[in-house]
């Protein structure tokens, strides 16, 4: 997945496509999306959804 990248205060930030919160790395953004917007899935150990 490609994320929107913006320059903020001289540094690249990855913006959340749901809430536009900025993150320093794609990994941090991905974890945020999983935790806040999607929830834990099968690979994170929550099998109740499946």
C-alpha positions, 0 to 999 in steps of 0.5 A: 500500500502506498501512503501519502508522504508530506514534508513537515518541519523539514522531515518526511511524514507518512500521513494516516489515510483515515485521520491524517495523523503524521508518522515518521516511518511506514512501519509506525503508520502501519501499526497505527492503522492496524491498532486504531482503525482496523483492529487486530486481525488473524495474524496478530492473534485475534481469531474472533473476527474469522 
